[in-house]
Amino acid sequence: MPRPSRNLDQSLLAAGRELFPVRGCGGMSIREVAEAAGVNLGMFHYHFKSREVFLRALMQQTYEEMFAKLSVEVARDEGTVENLRRALRAIARFVRDHRPFLGRVLADALSGEKCARDFLGDNLPRHLGILAALLEAGQKDGSFAPIPAPQLLGTCAGALAMPILFGGALIDSGSLAAPMAKMIDATLLSDAALDQRIELVLTAIRAPGKAPAAARPVRKTRGKT
């Protein structure tokens, strides 16, 4: 039997991405997803067979977007420092632009949801492995200090991801006055703020007596908040 065209699977995934930050793994209803996508329930089962398969496809699709961008950036091979700078920029902007979705994945994993835990277990090593390889290459060529890899990765994640998730949660909660929300957005979530923290990271991990190479100019962009 030929597979129906019309991209109904993509419509379902798009609807799921809108619902996931609110519903999470435990609260996601396939009926609600199908209704939001304007697709009948039978077509949901045709494309995804089960709710668990759908949830994994949903998380995987989002992750692959980031990983594809990351792979392009590190393939430029412009030196270890610049490669790391570009990799951190790609990851940081992705986390910023998808923070409600990613925050929910983390919350579900911490609460014991198997689909979220399995997803993180399969995918975290992929981008962390790329960062670890860039850091190791920088240590070998003398750009970065001889610090254990977990410490270096923790420094990168702590300086970039945590302010995004924390600041973004404050803004998205709606509990802040408009001027405060605008200030947090500008100082923690803007492209300029992300790039500033990346430079702080590169300064913190540089080899003694060796400053990181200056950042190359990048096109000004701003993702969703």
SULNORFEN-V935844 format. One record per pair of residues at least 24 apart in sequence whose ideal C-beta (glycine too) atoms are under 6 Angstrom apart, sorted by sequence separation. I is the first residue (numbers start at 1). J is the second residue. D is the distance in Angstrom with one decimal. If there is no record, write none. Layout:
BEGIN
i=<I/I>
j=<J/J>
d=<D/D>
END
This chain:
BEGIN
i=<12/163/11/12/11/66/25/8/191/8/189/160/9/159/185/16/159/13/156/87/13/155/84/83/152/70/80/80/56/55/59/63/145/80/144/81/103/145/52/80/144/99/142/95/99/92/96/95/99/21/21/24/20/21/25/24/25/25/25/96/92/88/85/97/96/97/93/81/81>
j=<37/188/37/39/39/94/55/39/222/43/225/197/47/197/225/58/201/58/201/134/61/204/134/134/205/127/137/138/115/115/119/123/205/141/205/143/165/207/115/143/207/164/207/161/165/160/164/164/168/100/101/104/101/104/108/108/113/115/116/189/194/198/198/223/223/224/223/212/213>
d=<4.8/4.9/4.4/5.8/5.9/4.1/5.6/5.2/5.8/5.2/5.9/5.7/4.2/5.1/5.8/4.6/4.9/5.7/5.6/6.0/5.8/6.0/4.5/5.5/5.8/5.9/4.7/4.0/6.0/4.7/4.6/5.3/5.8/5.7/5.0/5.3/5.7/5.1/5.9/5.2/5.9/5.9/5.4/5.4/6.0/4.6/5.0/5.1/4.0/3.8/5.3/5.1/5.9/4.9/4.7/5.0/4.2/4.9/5.4/5.5/4.6/4.9/5.9/3.6/5.9/5.2/5.8/4.9/4.7>
END
